[in-house]
Amino acid sequence: MNLRSVLVPALVLTAAGGLLAVLLLADPPGSSSDETAAGHDGQLAKALVAETKNEISSAQTSSPAPAAPAPLPGNIRDVSPDGVSAPKVSGGLKRIAPSKRYLELKDPPVEPIPDGPLELVRVQVLDGGRLRANQITVKLAHIIPLEPEETCVSRLGGTWPCGARARTFLRGLIRQFKVNCEKIEELGPRQILATCSRGKIDLSTRLVRYGWADPLENAPDHLQELALKAKERKIGKWQAEWLKDLPATQWENDPTAALPGLEVIEPEIVEWSLRADPEAPEDDTSLFGLGNPAIAPQQ
């Protein structure tokens, strides 16, 4: 057997297998360059998209939004009052700013209230310490008024509308008379703090005197004294203090206990019970004055 005939085919097969392995395992030619080109194209596309967005946003901010088209004359609603001819409209309407005169009539400027005495007529009593007249609201000075909805404790239990009673008291004091006020300071637009009087009657003093208002801490001394006297007399809103003066007793729980204050009126009850004379007839005419000869009927 010839050795050459065996080695030559073996070498050819080995070379062919190696070449095939190289072709299968090696990277295809030109793959890296394609990836580089593809990455470059992607970055370029992103840059173009971003530039386009910037141009669109800048165009939107620079150019205003288109205004709505003006309505046609046939679509305009006629609001002219009766007896007034509507103007002829040939084009679109345009809204204009109101005139200065219109604004003055709509919101007139608030003039400050002058100093000095003020005379109020047809006074409206808002509560126990505020008046309104001539488009001016006046708060009475030196007092703390009761609110209209304020309630006080009743001596019989429960509550009573002392705030409404204070307002009624002030209304009865003013009625339809004129009220003269001295301005102290302005509290707001058309609102002042003042001392007011009806004739010679000072309203703040009268409210404190009858217990329908409290004096402020910096109020004059005579108002402080009047408030103490009203509290002692238990008038006005101080009627709530009556509950504190009732004597303590257990008669509600103990039927045999003495009624509160019974020891005070007991002598009068005993004296009244001894007035009847058991020897006197039942029809005692002296109770009706018939036994008195001075008023006895004539025969």
PEVENTA-V914271 format. One record per helix or strand. SS is the DSSP state (H for helix, E for strand). FROM is the first residue (numbers start at 1). LEN is the number of residues. If there is no record, write none. Layout:
ss=<SS	SS>
from=<FROM	FROM>
len=<LEN	LEN>
This chain:
ss=<H	H	H	H	E	E	E	E	E	E	E	H	E	E	E	H	E	H	H	H	H>
from=<4	31	73	100	117	124	130	136	143	152	159	162	179	191	201	203	213	221	236	262	285>
len=<22	32	3	7	4	4	4	5	3	2	2	13	10	8	2	7	3	13	10	12	4>
